[in-house]
Amino acid sequence: MLLFSLFAFASCDSNRIYDENFEVGDDGWDNEDIKTFEIDISDTISALDLYINFRTTSDYPYSNIYLFLHSEYPDGYTDKDTIEYILAAPDGEWYGESTGTVVENKMLISRGGRFATAGKYIFKVEHAMREDVLPEVLDVGFTVQLMEIEE
């Protein structure tokens, strides 16, 4: 059983192309603190899932978050999207995985997409909330992995 568990854990990690998280300062996530993720892509065939990782304490004061996602492609094209994620149910129950006072959200931003060309892709994530500094945010990350097949 232990061997099976180790194999299952290892196979999940082998699907990750990129996974990086940046801590947020003790005072909260300042709207000028833009998190930058530079990803070298060589595979233009595989279907990929892209996620923004968002970790807070259970005292995060909102049930959602608005984000700006800036994308820069190897050919020089740039794009900016506004994304809203609902983090909690109307009754206050967190949707993410909770461990003690920490809540982790892995928010899907693209499912099964493919990068058109090989090269360096840059994704920048900034919060777009009305408050300049978001309290109770611990870190922000970005994950690219092979598309998960749901059974």
C-alpha positions in Angstrom: 0.0 0.0 0.0 2.8 2.4 0.9 4.5 1.7 -2.5 1.2 2.4 -4.3 0.8 5.7 -2.5 4.4 6.8 -3.3 3.8 5.9 -7.0 0.5 7.9 -7.1 2.1 10.9 -5.5 5.1 10.8 -7.9 2.9 10.5 -11.0 0.9 13.6 -10.0 4.1 15.6 -9.7 5.4 14.4 -13.1 2.4 16.1 -14.7 3.7 19.5 -13.6 5.5 21.6 -16.2 5.8 24.6 -14.0 4.9 25.3 -10.3 6.1 28.4 -8.4 4.7 30.3 -5.5 5.7 33.7 -4.1 5.2 34.8 -0.5 3.3 38.0 0.2 4.6 40.4 2.8 3.4 40.3 6.4 1.3 43.4 5.9 -0.8 41.8 3.1 -0.7 41.8 -0.7 -0.1 45.3 -2.0 -1.7 46.0 -5.4 1.7 47.3 -6.6 3.3 43.9 -5.8 2.8 42.2 -9.1 3.8 38.5 -9.1 5.7 37.5 -12.2 6.0 34.0 -13.6 8.4 33.3 -16.5 7.8 29.9 -18.1 9.9 28.4 -20.9 7.7 26.3 -23.1 9.0 23.8 -25.6 6.0 21.5 -25.9 3.3 22.9 -28.2 1.4 19.6 -28.6 0.3 18.6 -25.1 -3.0 19.8 -23.7 -2.3 21.8 -20.5 -4.2 23.1 -17.5 -3.1 26.5 -16.1 -3.9 27.5 -12.5 -3.4 30.5 -10.2 -2.6 29.4 -6.7 -3.9 31.6 -3.9 -3.2 30.9 -0.2 -4.8 32.9 2.6 -5.6 32.6 6.2 -9.1 31.7 7.2 -9.4 35.4 8.3 -9.3 36.6 4.7 -12.1 39.2 4.8 -13.7 38.5 1.4 -15.5 35.6 -0.2 -13.9 36.4 -3.6 -11.0 37.9 -5.3 -10.6 39.9 -8.5 -7.3 39.5 -10.3 -5.6 41.1 -13.4 -3.7 38.5 -15.4 -1.1 40.0 -17.8 0.2 37.6 -20.5 3.2 38.1 -22.7 3.9 35.7 -25.5 7.2 34.9 -27.2 6.1 36.7 -30.4 5.6 40.0 -28.4 1.8 39.8 -28.2 0.4 40.9 -24.8 -3.0 40.5 -23.2 -4.7 41.5 -20.0 -7.7 39.7 -18.5 -9.8 40.5 -15.4 -10.7 37.3 -13.4 -13.0 36.9 -10.5 -12.8 33.8 -8.3 -15.4 32.9 -5.7 -13.5 31.6 -2.7 -16.3 30.9 -0.2 -20.0 29.8 -0.2 -22.7 32.3 0.9 -22.6 30.6 4.3 -18.9 31.4 4.7 -17.6 27.9 4.0 -14.3 28.0 2.1 -14.1 26.2 -1.2 -10.4 25.7 -1.1 -8.5 23.1 1.0 -8.3 24.1 4.6 -5.5 23.0 7.0 -6.0 24.7 10.4 -6.1 28.4 9.6 -4.7 28.2 6.1 -6.9 28.0 3.0 -5.4 26.9 -0.3 -7.1 27.6 -3.7 -6.0 26.2 -7.0 -8.0 28.3 -9.5 -8.3 27.0 -13.0 -7.7 29.7 -15.7 -7.3 27.5 -18.8 -8.3 23.9 -19.3 -6.8 21.7 -22.0 -5.2 24.6 -24.0 -2.0 24.4 -26.0 0.8 27.0 -26.3 0.9 28.1 -30.0 4.7 28.5 -30.2 7.7 27.5 -28.1 9.5 30.1 -26.1 9.3 32.2 -23.0 5.8 33.1 -21.7 5.4 35.6 -18.9 2.4 35.8 -16.7 1.9 38.6 -14.2 -0.7 38.4 -11.5 -2.0 41.4 -9.5 -5.0 41.8 -7.3 -7.7 44.1 -8.6 -9.7 44.6 -5.4 -10.8 48.0 -4.2 -8.5 47.8 -1.2 -4.8 48.7 -1.9 -3.5 46.1 0.5 -5.3 42.8 0.9 -4.9 41.4 4.4 -4.5 37.7 5.3 -3.0 36.7 1.9 0.0 34.4 2.4 1.2 33.6 -1.2 0.3 33.7 -4.9 1.5 31.1 -7.4 1.1 29.8 -10.9 1.0 26.2 -12.1 1.1 24.7 -15.6 0.5 20.9 -15.8 -0.6 18.3 -18.2 -4.4 18.3 -18.5 -6.0 16.1 -15.9 -8.4 13.5 -17.2 -11.5 13.3 -15.1 -12.8 9.8 -14.5 
